[in-house]
Amino acid sequence: MLINLDVNNVSMLKNSKQLISLINGCREEKDIGRRCQLLNYINYIVPLELRVSVPSIISHDCIDQILSSMEEKISPPIYGLTY
């Protein structure tokens, strides 16, 4: 997946559906370097309150946890679920 940091794309990608699509694409990526690059891109385009501090040494599991946390915050709540 190519990453284009064009300013117009950044403002357009703040849409939550597109962010979820990017998160899913990052989850499907097998190469750790590309996953890190995509995670950093996602972190760059999300609103400031959703940004996370990404550690310099990172594993697949850590990336998955960060992506899950972002997805939880981006996704609308599902009502009617009881725990």
C-alpha positions as CSV (number, residue, x, y, z in Angstrom):
1,M,0.0,0.0,0.0
2,L,1.4,3.4,-1.0
3,I,1.1,6.2,1.4
4,N,0.6,9.7,0.0
5,L,0.8,12.5,2.6
6,D,-0.9,15.0,0.4
7,V,-2.7,17.7,2.5
8,N,-6.0,17.2,0.6
9,N,-5.9,13.4,1.4
10,V,-5.2,14.1,5.0
11,S,-8.3,16.2,5.5
12,M,-10.4,13.8,3.4
13,L,-9.3,10.8,5.4
14,K,-10.6,12.1,8.7
15,N,-13.8,10.3,7.9
16,S,-14.2,7.4,10.4
17,K,-15.1,4.9,7.7
18,Q,-11.9,5.6,5.8
19,L,-9.9,5.4,9.0
20,I,-11.4,2.0,9.8
21,S,-10.5,0.9,6.3
22,L,-6.9,2.0,6.9
23,I,-6.8,0.3,10.3
24,N,-8.1,-3.0,8.7
25,G,-5.4,-2.7,5.9
26,C,-2.7,-2.3,8.6
27,R,-4.0,-5.3,10.4
28,E,-3.8,-7.4,7.2
29,E,-0.2,-6.3,6.4
30,K,2.4,-8.9,7.2
31,D,5.6,-6.8,6.9
32,I,6.4,-5.2,10.2
33,G,8.1,-2.2,8.5
34,R,5.1,-1.5,6.4
35,R,2.7,-1.9,9.4
36,C,4.8,0.6,11.4
37,Q,4.7,3.0,8.4
38,L,1.0,2.7,8.1
39,L,0.4,3.0,11.8
40,N,2.4,6.2,11.9
41,Y,0.4,7.5,8.9
42,I,-2.9,6.6,10.7
43,N,-1.6,8.3,13.9
44,Y,-0.8,11.4,11.8
45,I,-4.2,11.8,10.3
46,V,-6.4,11.1,13.3
47,P,-7.6,14.0,15.4
48,L,-5.1,15.0,18.1
49,E,-7.1,13.5,21.0
50,L,-6.8,10.1,19.3
51,R,-3.1,10.1,18.7
52,V,-0.9,7.8,20.6
53,S,2.7,7.7,21.5
54,V,4.2,4.9,19.3
55,P,7.2,3.2,20.9
56,S,10.4,3.0,18.9
57,I,10.6,-0.8,19.3
58,I,7.3,-2.3,18.4
59,S,5.9,-5.8,17.8
60,H,2.9,-7.0,15.8
61,D,0.9,-7.5,19.0
62,C,1.6,-3.9,20.1
63,I,0.5,-2.6,16.7
64,D,-2.7,-4.6,17.0
65,Q,-3.4,-3.2,20.5
66,I,-2.9,0.3,19.3
67,L,-5.1,-0.2,16.3
68,S,-7.8,-1.8,18.4
69,S,-7.7,1.2,20.8
70,M,-8.0,3.6,18.0
71,E,-10.8,1.7,16.4
72,E,-12.8,1.6,19.6
73,K,-12.5,5.4,19.9
74,I,-13.4,6.0,16.3
75,S,-16.4,3.6,16.0
76,P,-19.8,4.7,17.0
77,P,-21.2,3.0,20.1
78,I,-23.4,-0.1,19.7
79,Y,-26.5,0.3,21.9
80,G,-28.4,-2.6,23.3
81,L,-25.4,-4.7,24.3
82,T,-25.2,-5.8,27.9
83,Y,-22.2,-7.1,29.7
